[in-house]
Amino acid sequence: MKEKEILEMQRLIDEGVRRAQIRLWQRAGAANQSLVVCRNGKIVEMVPEVEVEQGLADSSCGDPLARRRALR
């Protein structure tokens, strides 16, 4: 393969991964769920900002577990 073809294939792969991440984030937000990911060697729970629109962020103080409890 030529270098140009390799770079184009890598760009397409990166775009596919980015789209999959966006869909996963949207699904988690629609289902009022959080995502657990590894960033910089640390396990982090990420909560989509859908709850902010529902007005639950004020009562949760930024704690993802508190947000989840508020939804129940």
C-alpha positions in Angstrom: 0.0 0.0 0.0 1.1 3.5 -0.6 1.5 5.9 2.3 -1.4 8.0 1.0 -3.7 5.0 1.1 -2.6 4.1 4.6 -3.2 7.6 5.8 -6.7 7.6 4.2 -7.5 4.2 5.8 -6.4 5.4 9.2 -8.5 8.6 8.8 -11.6 6.5 8.0 -10.9 4.2 11.0 -10.5 7.2 13.3 -13.8 8.7 12.0 -15.6 5.4 12.5 -14.4 5.2 16.1 -15.4 8.8 16.8 -18.9 8.2 15.4 -19.2 5.1 17.6 -18.2 7.0 20.7 -20.8 9.7 19.9 -23.5 7.1 19.5 -22.6 5.4 22.7 -22.6 8.8 24.5 -26.0 9.6 23.1 -27.5 6.2 24.1 -26.1 6.5 27.6 -27.7 10.0 27.9 -31.0 8.8 26.6 -31.1 5.9 29.0 -29.9 8.0 32.0 -26.8 5.9 32.4 -23.1 6.7 32.9 -20.1 5.4 31.1 -17.0 4.0 32.8 -13.7 4.6 30.9 -10.0 4.5 31.4 -8.3 7.9 30.9 -4.6 8.4 31.6 -4.5 5.2 33.6 -7.4 6.1 35.8 -10.9 4.6 35.9 -13.4 7.5 35.4 -17.2 7.5 35.5 -18.6 9.9 32.9 -22.2 11.1 33.0 -23.8 12.6 29.9 -25.0 16.1 30.4 -28.7 15.2 29.7 -29.3 15.4 33.5 -28.3 19.1 33.5 -31.2 19.8 31.0 -33.5 17.9 33.4 -32.6 20.2 36.2 -30.9 17.5 38.3 -27.4 18.9 38.4 -28.2 21.4 41.2 -29.1 18.7 43.7 -26.2 16.4 42.8 -23.2 18.6 43.5 -21.4 17.2 40.5 -21.2 13.7 41.9 -22.2 11.1 39.3 -23.4 8.6 41.9 -25.6 11.3 43.4 -27.0 12.1 40.0 -27.9 8.4 39.5 -29.6 8.3 42.9 -31.6 11.4 42.1 -33.0 9.7 39.0 -34.4 6.8 41.0 
